[in-house]
Amino acid sequence: MNYYFITGSSKGLGKAVAELLLQSENNFVFGYARSSSIIHQRYYHKHVDFANLEAIQKIKFPELKDPEKIVLMNNAGIVGEIKHVGNLTNQKLLDCYTINLIVPTIFANEFVKTYKKSAVEKLVVNISSGAAQSAIDGWNIYCATKAGLDMFSKVLQEESNIDKTNFRVLSIAPGIIDTEMQQQIRSADTSNFSNINRFVDYKKNGDLASAQETAKKILRFINEPNLSQSVVCSVRDLTK
């Protein structure tokens, strides 16, 4: 059996990936989110608020029966407040750092701790963003947390190589997807986000990918080890 642990599994990309995986009888999915929207005999849901660090620190990974592959997909994330520095709400700032960077780091730490001695195929997939490589006004915390996630992923892979724990690590930018996050971006105030018209045009021109389309590309990275030669990669790298 292949076991997948997916954060943010109740909607968007996380849900789309989970539903694709559940089409195969050889896959079992553990989902983590505040709400559950998948009912399936090979799906287990853990209700969790990612802004609640006390609850996150209690998350433990189970002993698995006859695993062939074990995958952690840190997908949960928020864009946070779209405002220039000086206009940010401190609590919302803290929540964005927590959900986008601290939570995936804790999940990865527990995942490695639990399965480092297992000899099967193991993979940590962090869902990053092209914003990790770009300075976008109003997205200060989002850009910073995704850049941090990219670097954490690279260091995690380096440590696995040194420790010979056999983890493969990817930090994947999924491109622009038609999700609630994009709705939030399009509703931002222009005084805090000079690029808003570009994102309005993405929707108007049909340039946003569906969650299902993007999920298929993410699964290609998971199932084709030679698809990416570097830890930090993007679905835009796929040419076919």
Secondary structure by P-SEA (a helix, b strand, c coil): cbbbbbccccccaaaaaaaaaaccccbbbbbbccccccccccbbbbbbccccaaaaaaccccccccccbbbbbccccccccccccccccaaaaaaaaaaccaaaaaaaaaaaacccccccbbbbbbbcccccccccccaaaaaaaaaaaaaaaaaaaaaaaaaccbbbbbbccccccccaaaaaaaacccccccaaaaaaaaaaacccccaaaaaaaaaaaaaccccccccccccccccc
